[in-house]
Amino acid sequence: MHPLLILLLGTVVVIFCIIKLRIGAFFGLMIAALLVSFLAPGEMGEKISRVIEALGGTAGKISLIIACAAVIGKCMMDSGAADRIVRAFLDALGEKRSPIALMSSGFVLSVPVFFDTVFYLLVPLARSLHEKTRMNYLLYILAIGGGAAITHTLVPPTPGLYAGWVQKRMDIPMRPIAGGAAEESEIKPAADDAKLPGLIPSLLPIILPVLLISTNTVVSTLGKSAAEGSILLTLQPYTALFGNPNLALMLSATFALLLWVSHCRPTREQVGQGIETAMMSAGVIILITAAGGAFGAMLKVAGVGPVIQEMFMGGESSSAYALIFVGWVTACLLKISQGSSTVAMITTSSIMAAMIVPESLTMHPVYLATAIGCGSLCGSWMNDSGFWIVAKMSGLTEVEALKTWTIALVILSVTGLVITLALATVLPMRMAVGG
């Protein structure tokens, strides 16, 4: 069977299983991976075993990192560290710049904390600010969601311009939401500043792994041209150890856990329940990501990569740009069709990984990853759980959410693609083959 037909069938199966059968992304991706494996060349006895091997290989690479990130997020929420970071932004920027403070808070907290949780955390602050200012409620909501969505999918661009523009043209009041959240006691922050941990300890679980991994990158890069006996060569084994992402995230998770325990004094049962809750949320992401890896591996076995590469080989440069655009469009279509940004990113990454021939790329693969992240933002509507979280927690009607939240993410998605293409042109950072 032709590789492109195999790719089409696999993608249709994923979408059909999620939308029609509603069996979830993991089983949808696994069924698609098995289908692709059976349609791809190879011995019949290997058809199932190679899917399982690819599943386990991907899970082994990402499980510890995702689990640690989930623990960090849970501990930061329970210890008050997340609340401290939000208030630090508000204090530093002031009430007039509160939209920037809310967006910055969402941006930072979405590193270890899932989008839904960040939005739940910050919406009460938006409502409380509106009670004080009697203005800019929609701007606050879009700033929170935009900041969290940026980090959730990529990082670079910002939707702030559109949020300010639409705020002036849509006078949306703050309405009561389900559960009586309009009560004054429910829209104010729960804890006094004195009861929260300090800003530096609160930020450390996020900053620590970034510092360790970045230090290793800098030392290893500079060490390539360092003279024998240089301090860089002496430090390299240690930075390689502590800069390993798995160890860096484990250290960060340990610190976040210690911060929660020392500051809040939870019982052993509460600590166990908290970690178990974090593991449950992490487990879903690990399974979906691993299944996506298996799906992508089977597409490679089916020979999808060379066929796609030939389609875009009008020139070495045009091929790379075409792959970036194809990645963005594919992620957009998957997001619109099944609603989940996570599934759109994982599935598209699996498809694109099967297409890439490193020798043909004239730019770093990170730009392809960024384009996929941008595409996965586009098309948040009724089939997206995030759409309903934003609408219901904010008190927006479905039409208002479509006119504001959906459009903001479309602008963010397109802006991100444009910036990605510009950076890929100006700063291609081509990877060495095998590097």
Salt bridges, closest charged atoms under 4 A:
ASP78 OD2 - LYS74 NZ 3.32
ASP83 OD2 - ARG87 NH2 3.04
GLU131 OE1 - ARG134 NH2 3.34
GLU184 OE2 - LYS188 NZ 3.58
ASP193 OD1 - ARG87 NH1 2.71
GLU316 OE2 - ARG430 NH2 3.69
ASP384 OD2 - LYS335 NZ 2.81
GLU398 OE2 - LYS392 NZ 3.77
GLU400 OE2 - ARG175 NH2 2.68
